[in-house]
Amino acid sequence: MTRLTAILSTALVLAVSATAQNWATNNPTTGNTPTTPRTSFGMAYNLLTQRTVLYGGRTAALGDQETWTFDGTTWVQQSPTTSPPALWGHVLVAAPNLGGVLLYGGRIGTTAQNQTWLWNGADGRQITTATAPPARAFFQMAFDTRRGVAVMHGGFGLIPIPASRHTWEFDGVDWREVVTPTLPP
């Protein structure tokens, strides 16, 4: 049965069955749960480790540096040697061609970031690129398996800069802006 898992800021986990199309409470019965209520965190499924990864988020301190994984039953707080700064408003996306989960952007406090990171299932690694999109938070990103690139669109830079309508792609080595004849609204 295919399951789509989402976490709310209270660490209540809901799952929906692809066949039944019903939401059901999925309270983990063992292990911990992310202890600090949070919003604006990043979360993606790591295809290689078959675990959902949760990183950071907005807490009372405006940012959190915790990494958690979820196997469908148990949350486990990870203890990576290297990890991104305390971020919120960032995005995680599965990046199987890179061997893990890609993280981009977000905010440290109220300052937008343009850092690229990779979680390999055990540790984080910052990826230095020749080109990077302008710093942003609250955007969307998806992985295009056909072309092997992460596609990012939109987001906000420094307040009060208006929302971006630009599209960028990351191929595992560098970012490039994608110029299209039309732009989404």
C-alpha positions as CSV (number, residue, x, y, z in Angstrom):
1,M,0.0,0.0,0.0
2,T,1.5,3.4,-1.0
3,R,1.4,6.0,1.8
4,L,1.8,9.7,1.7
5,T,3.0,10.9,5.1
6,A,2.7,14.5,6.4
7,I,3.6,15.9,9.8
8,L,1.9,18.8,11.5
9,S,3.6,21.2,13.9
10,T,2.3,19.2,16.9
11,A,4.1,16.0,15.7
12,L,0.7,14.3,14.9
13,V,1.3,12.2,11.9
14,L,-1.4,11.6,9.3
15,A,-1.2,9.1,6.5
16,V,-3.4,8.6,3.4
17,S,-3.8,5.4,1.6
18,A,-3.5,5.7,-2.2
19,T,-6.3,3.2,-2.6
20,A,-8.7,4.1,0.2
21,Q,-8.1,7.8,-0.1
22,N,-8.9,8.4,3.6
23,W,-6.8,10.2,6.1
24,A,-6.1,8.3,9.3
25,T,-4.1,9.2,12.4
26,N,-0.8,7.4,12.5
27,N,0.5,7.9,16.0
28,P,4.0,6.5,16.3
29,T,3.9,3.9,19.1
30,T,7.7,3.7,19.8
31,G,10.5,6.2,19.9
32,N,10.5,9.9,20.2
33,T,8.7,12.6,18.2
34,P,10.1,16.0,17.3
35,T,9.9,17.6,20.7
36,T,9.6,21.3,19.7
37,P,6.5,22.4,18.0
38,R,7.5,23.9,14.6
39,T,6.2,25.3,11.3
40,S,8.0,26.1,8.0
41,F,10.2,23.0,8.3
42,G,11.5,21.0,5.3
43,M,10.5,17.4,4.8
44,A,11.1,14.9,2.0
45,Y,11.2,11.1,1.5
46,N,14.7,9.7,1.0
47,L,14.3,7.0,-1.6
48,L,17.6,5.4,-0.8
49,T,17.1,5.0,3.0
50,Q,13.3,4.6,2.7
51,R,12.9,7.2,5.5
52,T,11.1,10.5,5.6
53,V,13.5,13.3,6.6
54,L,12.5,16.3,8.6
55,Y,14.9,19.2,9.1
56,G,14.7,22.5,11.0
57,G,11.7,24.7,11.1
58,R,10.4,27.8,12.8
59,T,10.2,27.5,16.6
60,A,10.1,30.2,19.2
61,A,13.7,30.8,18.4
62,L,13.0,31.4,14.7
63,G,15.0,28.4,13.6
64,D,15.8,24.9,14.5
65,Q,18.8,22.6,13.6
66,E,17.3,19.2,14.4
67,T,17.3,16.4,11.9
68,W,14.6,13.6,12.3
69,T,13.9,10.5,10.3
70,F,10.6,8.6,10.2
71,D,10.2,5.0,9.0
72,G,6.4,4.9,9.2
73,T,6.4,3.8,12.8
74,T,9.2,5.5,14.7
75,W,10.8,9.0,14.7
76,V,14.5,9.0,15.3
77,Q,16.5,12.1,16.1
78,Q,19.7,12.0,14.1
79,S,23.1,13.3,15.3
80,P,24.9,14.4,12.1
81,T,28.5,15.6,12.4
82,T,27.7,18.3,9.8
83,S,24.4,20.0,9.2
84,P,23.0,23.2,7.8
85,P,22.4,26.2,10.1
86,A,19.2,26.6,12.0
87,L,16.8,27.2,9.1
88,W,13.1,27.8,8.5
89,G,11.2,28.4,5.2
90,H,13.6,26.1,3.4
91,V,12.7,23.1,1.1
92,L,13.9,19.5,1.0
93,V,13.4,17.3,-2.0
94,A,14.4,13.7,-2.8
95,A,17.5,13.7,-5.0
96,P,18.2,10.0,-5.8
97,N,20.9,10.9,-8.4
98,L,22.8,12.7,-5.6
99,G,22.4,9.9,-3.1
100,G,20.0,11.6,-0.7
101,V,17.8,14.6,0.0
102,L,18.6,18.1,-1.2
103,L,18.0,21.2,0.9
104,Y,18.0,24.7,-0.5
105,G,17.4,28.2,0.9
106,G,15.3,29.2,3.9
107,R,16.0,31.8,6.5
108,I,18.3,32.2,9.4
109,G,16.3,34.5,11.7
110,T,14.8,36.9,9.1
111,T,17.6,36.7,6.5
112,A,17.0,34.6,3.4
113,Q,19.8,32.1,2.5
114,N,21.1,30.6,-0.8
115,Q,22.9,27.5,0.6
116,T,22.6,24.1,-1.0
117,W,23.0,21.0,1.2
118,L,22.7,17.2,0.8
119,W,21.6,14.7,3.5
120,N,22.9,11.3,2.7
121,G,21.0,9.4,5.4
122,A,23.7,9.8,8.0
123,D,25.3,13.3,7.6
124,G,24.9,16.6,5.9
125,R,27.3,18.2,3.3
126,Q,27.2,21.7,1.9
127,I,27.5,21.8,-1.8
128,T,29.5,24.7,-3.2
129,T,28.3,25.8,-6.6
130,A,29.7,28.3,-9.2
131,T,26.2,29.7,-9.6
132,A,23.4,30.0,-7.1
133,P,19.9,31.4,-7.2
134,P,19.3,34.5,-5.2
135,A,18.6,33.9,-1.6
136,R,15.0,32.9,-0.9
137,A,12.5,31.1,1.3
138,F,9.0,29.8,1.0
139,F,9.4,28.5,-2.6
140,Q,8.6,25.1,-4.1
141,M,11.0,22.5,-5.5
142,A,10.5,19.1,-7.1
143,F,12.8,16.4,-8.5
144,D,12.4,15.7,-12.3
145,T,13.4,12.0,-12.5
146,R,13.3,12.0,-16.3
147,R,16.0,14.7,-16.6
148,G,17.7,14.1,-13.2
149,V,17.4,17.7,-12.0
150,A,15.8,19.5,-9.0
151,V,13.5,22.2,-10.3
152,M,12.8,25.3,-8.0
153,H,10.3,28.0,-8.6
154,G,9.2,31.2,-6.7
155,G,9.8,32.2,-3.2
156,F,10.6,35.3,-1.3
157,G,14.0,37.0,-0.8
158,L,14.6,39.8,1.6
159,I,11.5,41.4,3.1
160,P,9.9,43.4,1.5
161,I,11.2,42.1,-1.9
162,P,8.2,40.7,-3.9
163,A,7.9,37.1,-4.7
164,S,10.2,35.6,-7.3
165,R,8.7,34.3,-10.6
166,H,12.0,32.7,-11.6
167,T,12.7,29.0,-12.2
168,W,16.1,27.4,-11.4
169,E,17.4,23.8,-11.9
170,F,20.1,22.0,-10.0
171,D,21.9,19.1,-11.8
172,G,24.0,17.9,-8.8
173,V,26.9,20.2,-9.8
174,D,25.5,23.7,-10.4
175,W,22.4,25.8,-10.6
176,R,21.1,27.4,-13.8
177,E,18.2,29.7,-14.3
178,V,15.6,28.5,-16.8
179,V,14.2,31.2,-19.0
180,T,10.8,30.3,-20.4
181,P,8.6,32.2,-22.9
182,T,5.8,32.3,-20.2
183,L,5.8,32.6,-16.5
184,P,3.3,31.1,-14.0
185,P,1.2,33.7,-12.1
